[in-house]
Amino acid sequence: MIYVYFLYHVHDDAELGRRRNKTAGVFSTEERARQAIERLGVLRGFRNHPEGWRIHRRTVDKTSWTEGFDKATHKKLSYSVRH
């Protein structure tokens, strides 16, 4: 299997009253994603929310989300995905 590592930054925006998500990059290794955190972590905004970094490993050519969701609640809806 081939993996990639998505780097996200997440923080709660008090002005908007909601959570903000930013995709900072996609990397070939977890180590490269961590190096990007070190580079980006000193920048305005990111440095104010150092706890917001998330790294998610994903398998290439594999569906990660296999269920629908309700727009109002964002809860998962269970049903089969047909390929």
C-alpha positions in Angstrom: 0.0 0.0 0.0 1.0 3.6 -0.6 0.4 6.2 2.0 0.3 10.0 2.0 0.1 12.2 5.1 -2.4 15.1 5.1 -1.4 18.1 7.2 -4.2 20.2 8.6 -4.4 23.1 11.0 -7.6 23.4 13.0 -8.7 26.2 15.4 -11.9 27.7 16.7 -12.7 31.1 15.3 -14.5 33.2 18.0 -15.4 35.9 15.5 -17.2 33.5 13.2 -18.3 31.2 15.9 -17.1 28.1 14.2 -14.1 25.8 13.7 -11.7 26.7 10.9 -9.8 24.0 9.0 -6.8 24.6 6.7 -5.1 21.9 4.6 -1.4 22.9 4.9 -0.1 20.1 2.6 0.1 16.5 1.6 3.4 14.7 2.2 5.0 11.4 1.3 6.1 10.7 4.9 5.0 11.6 8.4 8.5 13.1 9.1 8.1 15.5 6.2 4.7 16.6 7.5 6.3 17.2 10.9 9.1 19.3 9.3 6.4 21.4 7.6 4.8 22.1 11.0 8.2 23.4 12.2 8.4 25.7 9.2 4.8 26.9 9.3 4.5 27.0 13.1 6.3 30.3 13.3 4.0 32.1 10.9 1.3 34.5 12.0 -1.9 32.7 12.9 -0.3 29.3 13.2 2.0 30.4 16.0 -1.1 31.6 18.0 -2.6 28.1 17.8 0.3 25.6 18.1 -2.1 22.9 19.3 -4.1 22.9 16.1 -1.9 20.7 13.9 -3.2 17.3 12.8 -1.6 14.7 10.6 -3.8 12.1 9.0 -2.4 9.1 7.1 -4.4 8.0 4.1 -4.1 5.1 1.7 -3.7 6.1 -1.9 -6.6 4.9 -4.2 -8.8 4.0 -1.2 -12.0 5.7 -0.2 -11.7 7.0 3.4 -15.3 8.1 3.8 -17.8 5.4 2.9 -21.0 7.0 4.4 -23.1 10.0 3.6 -23.8 12.8 6.1 -26.7 15.0 7.2 -25.9 18.6 6.3 -27.7 20.0 9.3 -26.1 17.8 12.0 -23.0 16.5 10.1 -23.8 13.0 11.5 -22.9 10.0 9.4 -25.6 8.3 7.4 -25.0 4.6 6.9 -25.5 3.0 3.5 -23.4 1.0 1.0 -21.2 2.7 -1.5 -21.3 1.1 -5.0 -18.2 1.2 -7.2 
